[in-house]
Every structure is written in C-alpha cells, then in structure tokens.
Amino acid sequence: MRELFVTRPSLPPLEEYKKELESVWESGIVTNCGPKHELLEKILKERTGSSCVKLFSSGHAALECALSLIKDDDAEGEVITTPFTFASTVNAIERCGLKPVFCEIDKKSLTIDPSEIEEKITGHTKAIMPVHVYGNLCDHKKIAKIAKAHGLYVIYDAAHAFAEKAGAKDVATLGDISAFSFHATKTFGCAEGGAIFINCKNASKLGEKASNLRNFGLKDGESIYAGGNGKMSELSAALGLCNLRHIDEYIAKREAVAAVYGEKLSGSDIKPASFDGNGLTRRNHTYFPVIFKSERALKKAFKSLEENRIHARRYFYPCVHEMKYYREKYGEISLPVAERVSKRILCLPLSADMTAEEASFVCKILLG
Ligand SMILES: Cc1ncc(COP(=O)(O)O)c(C=O)c1O
C-alpha cells in the first residue's frame, strides 16, 4: 500500500494546463490581474451569483482584506469568532489590529454556537467571523438575525466550503463577505490562492477598495491605503481555470472515498463528524473528520496509522485560544465544548485519487 497523506492536490491533465499556459507565454503577462485572472473572477462571479468577486494570492490574504474592508478607526475593534479553526482565521483578525473574541462552538456542527454570540457583543464589536469548518455550514440564518439586530458585519471564513450549497444558494453568497482558500490542499485549488465574495449592499464600493488593497493601495499612481501585495498570478489563475472544469469530478471521487469510510466505520466507536445541519444541500468532501471516544483512543489509532505510513492529521488541535500567542496575550479562556472536540478529532486521508481499497485499509488499521 502506498504512503497516504491527509490530502493530495487535485490536478488537471498536464496537457490541459500546458494549453492554458500557451497564451500566457504568448502574451508575456504573468501577473497584475491579467486575462486569466479576470476570466477566473468572472466565471466565479457567474457560478456563485455573487455581487462581486476578488481573487487573492492566498486564503489568508483574502481574510485580511475582508477584515480591512469593514474596519473603522475604533482602536479597540472586536471580532467574534470560533476557536475551533485553523490559526489563519484568528491571526487575520489579530494582524488587522482587531481583537478576537472567542465564542463556544455547537457540539454537532462544530461551528460557532449562535446562542452564545450575543453575550459576547460589546460597543466595540465590528463583525462576526464564523467558519464553515470542514465545509460544515454555520447556522447562517441565526447568525444573520443577530448581526442585523446589532448592526454587525458577517464575514465567513469559507476556506473549506468551495462549491457547497446552502439550500439552493451557493455558500459564497452567505454573509456580507465570504473568504475562500484555493490552497493546494483544498478541493478546488490554484496551488496558492483565495478569493472574497462580497454580497452586502455596498459590494461594488468594497470591491473597488479590495482591488486597491491587494495592489499596495494604489490608485492613479499613489497609495490611497496602506495596502500590501495580495495579487493572484496568471499561473495560479490558469490552474484554477483548469481545475474548475473538473470540480464536479473531483468532488464525486472524494465522495466515493468518503462513502467507503462511512460504511466501514459504521457501528464502531469512531464516529464520522455530522454534516447534516443548517441547510447544507451540497458538500464538497474536502475533509473526513472522525471523532474518538477519548484522546487516548485517538492517540493509539494515530500511532497505528503512522506505523502503516498513513498520515492522518489532528486538525484542529489545539484550539486557537489555547495556542501560545493567544494564551499569553489573552490569558486562560475556557471553552469546554471546543476543547473536548479538538482533543478527540482526527482528519483521515482523503483525496480524489484515493482508491476504495486504500480507504478500506485505513479503516482496517483504525479498527485494529
Ligand atoms: C479555516 C481556514 N482559514 C483560512 C485558511 C488560510 O488559507 P490559505 O492557506 O489559502 O492562506 C485555511 C487554510 O487551510 C483554513 O483552514
């Protein structure tokens, strides 16, 4: 059995990418929002029905830009978010000079618990930044109601949720802004890349500002904001154009692997995370997280997997509020639901090129 990694990038046939690159070579335009970049933005806008789409060099850059768009001059601005996420979510808040306010998660969806959001709102709260963790939808209806009642922005970290649907709507249209990662590890990737989808009333104005921010804040030759460099290159956009043509096939292949996992683990003590809440009508199968009865059981299984060259990942462990930087800056914070899940959850290998035999073998090792 070959070595298995938690994921492997989905890549189009090389010939297809080479063909896409021919016109890049002909034009000599490799970056600075060239034709591939513009086409990918246009296709993503049409595909999702969003008011405005802006591509970025990474999902993290997209998140930082989204926060910069809604930030005002309040030096004590706060953003309510989840501790059960990749550090990028919270680092983006911190790096934008805002204070992350950690909120407990819901036991089932593992996303922010809306019933705990309101008590975290203060006069300095600017936004709620929930995460569709593993592609599991947040309770977006309740979150929208709370945000409306308090005049707050909702910025979704949708890094894991590309191509998913909430009812009939594309997940990218939820909230004021949704930020995605197109990193190689995601179901839809551009090697490195990301995007924001803006859907609030002032979308085109914010979109214009986002275009400036990702390009050093430049307008007519001078910086009107202290922007950085967040531009996606033509090479990444070309890969994105190819991968987008194959997205349904990538998802179907991942779904087939996930089905084997589901079947083999059924009735055991290792429980696949639940994905059936909050109106999720289409999944992208980016991750296959399983929950163990105890951290001890997880560690034992992890060790057996490693001995068989199967690299699962303790994703997300520890919670972000428990990480050194946040512990030292904000002190001990107790979020028992998130902490308990984080200790017992493991993401199994999942990629479009995995076979049913490989998934069965992973389960055989897991079940001892
Ligand atoms: C929840 C979450 N947010 C943000 C990011 C950052 O995305 P990127 O790696 O494209 O910068 C990631 C990356 O995996 C993520 O998991």
The ligand as an SDF file (V2000), in Angstrom:
LIG
                    3D

 16 16  0  0  0  0  0  0  0  0999 V2000
  -10.1930   27.7580    8.1750 C   0  0  0  0  0  0  0  0  0  0  0  0
   -9.0640   28.2950    7.3410 C   0  0  0  0  0  0  0  0  0  0  0  0
   -8.9900   29.6270    7.1430 N   0  0  0  0  0  0  0  0  0  0  0  0
   -8.0200   30.1660    6.3900 C   0  0  0  0  0  0  0  0  0  0  0  0
   -7.0530   29.3850    5.7830 C   0  0  0  0  0  0  0  0  0  0  0  0
   -5.9550   30.0350    5.0160 C   0  0  0  0  0  0  0  0  0  0  0  0
   -5.9760   29.6870    3.6730 O   0  0  0  0  0  0  0  0  0  0  0  0
   -4.6130   29.7160    2.8130 P   0  0  0  0  0  0  0  0  0  0  0  0
   -3.8100   28.5270    3.1980 O   0  0  0  0  0  0  0  0  0  0  0  0
   -5.0980   29.6380    1.3890 O   0  0  0  0  0  0  0  0  0  0  0  0
   -3.9300   31.0060    3.0950 O   0  0  0  0  0  0  0  0  0  0  0  0
   -7.0920   27.9980    5.9670 C   0  0  0  0  0  0  0  0  0  0  0  0
   -6.0790   27.1320    5.3100 C   0  0  0  0  0  0  0  0  0  0  0  0
   -6.1360   25.9370    5.2990 O   0  0  0  0  0  0  0  0  0  0  0  0
   -8.1130   27.4280    6.7640 C   0  0  0  0  0  0  0  0  0  0  0  0
   -8.1750   26.1170    7.0020 O   0  0  0  0  0  0  0  0  0  0  0  0
  1  2  1  0
  2  3  1  0
  2 15  2  0
  3  4  2  0
  4  5  1  0
  5  6  1  0
  5 12  2  0
  6  7  1  0
  7  8  1  0
  8  9  2  0
  8 10  1  0
  8 11  1  0
 12 13  1  0
 12 15  1  0
 13 14  2  0
 15 16  1  0
M  END
$$$$
